[in-house]
Structures are given as C-alpha cells and as structure tokens.
Amino acid sequence: MKAIYFLVALLALASSVASAYDPSPLQDFCVAINDIKTGVFVNGKFCKDPKLAKPEDFFFYGLKEGNTTNPLGSKVTAVNVDMLPGLNTLGISLARIDFAPKGLNPPHTHPRGTEILVVIEGNLLVGFVTSNPENRLFTKVLNKGDVFVFPIGLIHFQLNVGYSNAVAIAGLSSQNPGVITIANAVFGSNPPISIDVLTKAFQVDKDVIEYLQKQFWYDNN
C-alpha cells in the first residue's frame, strides 16, 4: 500500500512539474493566430481551427546568416512561436547564432527552456554556472559537430575563440523560452535600478555603477 501511495505522489509531482511549462498538446497541432473571435486561447496564444490549417503554418523561410557587425560580434535569429505559428503547444523552438571572430553571445538565461547547442562551423568556448551556493562553472571548447546542453534557467554564454566566423544551432524546450541578458537587465533596465541597490550588491563605488548604467547595452536577439 505504501508503494502505491508513493507512486501516486510521484505521478502527481511529475504532473505539476510538467504543467509549469509549455502545455502538452491534446490534439495533433494548435496553430497560433491573433483572431480572438474564431480562436481558442491556449497558454498565451489563440488557436486556429485545425480544418483551416495550411502548410505555411508549419514553415519558416530561410534561416539566414545574422548580421554580426555590432558591439558583441554576434546575432541570434530565433524561430519561436511568434515566427512559426505551428509551434504553438509543441514545446520546442530553435535559434541560429552567428559569431564574428571573437564574437560573444553574452551571459544570459532562458527562464522557460533548456537549450541544446550544436556547432555547425567554427570553435566556441561555452559554459554555464550553477545556482547558489556553489555557483560552479561548467565550460568546454566546442568544435564543429560538437553538442552541449545548458540546463533550464542557468546563466550561460558562448564565445567564438577561433579566427573565422562561427555558426551554431540551438534547440530549446519551449515554444517561447524567453531570454534575459544579465548585463542588460541589471545595468540597462528601464527605469534604472537604484544605485544604492547596485553598489551594495556588487560592492563597488557609485561611480562604477553610474558608468555602467550609462553604457549602451546592445541586444543581439
């Protein structure tokens, strides 16, 4: 009897964890639309009548090279539910990341998705940091064809350590995983975070925080 109760408890826990992220589909697909009159609202999107679905709903044209002529030397081209309506409720999306030589995809998190990354061209130094209190760094240099995974919600980064352009494809376990770039969020928030908060948090002088808040925090997404 105890074993049965334990199994039920595990199933209940698994169900609660699963429902915390993208919903499991109860039909073949649920193409996202913006028409509130004819659609059914599901997890942030309205769904098209399946009888009206067409091949274009499941198609994204040309995942092209991103423009890396910016301060970071990188460009993330996302393909999520906003670009590909057929992804709605399927719990998956992807992104192409282009890097100029020494280009950086800066430390960031995806609050709603785990990321798995494969290097298509070039050499990338990648890594992620675990949560408090350990804050342990896992890092690795990836070559063409190598794969690395970044657990959900953890801060991670990718740096092109080669002398030529690099390209990677990232798969994410959410139709809309979201992204929080750490420096942009902390020093480029609108309105700005109180200097009293940041000087205390980073244990630096007020002048340092004021300098950082005046910088232009580029968004490569």
Phi, psi and omega in degrees: 000318179299323180296322179295314178301319180297318179295317178299318180297319178296318179296320178296319178295316180298320180295318182292323178292316181297320183285351181285343181244213183299141182288149174284131181291144177251013177210176184299318179200168183211075186299128183287137174222167179256004183274105183285347182280325185249352185264164174250128186282122180223110172050052175093353180224150171270147184253136177287149171303122183306332180292340181263000181293151180220164183305326182297337179294340184246021189231136173234124186273123167063086174282085193274165178299133180274155180280114183259011179276072180214172184302333181271339183070029179211160177213127177259123176250105185273147170235090179243192186297335179289333179262333184229090188304332181293349178286345185306128180072001183271351172069033181206150173201179178211172177211147170258134180239119178256140181232131166284167174307129183068012178291150185232132163264103196292165181308127184205171175227158170245105186293342185237016182198144168280147181240134171240130190238137175236135180275124180268320177214144173094194183226124183238135167269120182235160177187164173218159182242133180285169182285171178300150003266353186289317185048048183279134180266126171251121184219154184200144171269124181255140174250176182308127179092350179282153184233142179216147181242141177245113182299152184306133172082351183272146178293132180212170186203165173218132180232130176283111181262005179267182181253010177228174179296154177229153179222138175223153174243130180246131171258140184230143188273044176202148175290341179207078190290341183073161177212136175236109176277121194301307183298318180299317183290320185281315186255350182241020181293158180229112358288168183296148172293144181306134177299326178300321179293312186287323177296322179290318183293318185261355178055049177228170180289158179302323182299324180294315179296316179299320178298314182294322180290341179273351181287158174269110183269099185290140177255114183270009179268000000 
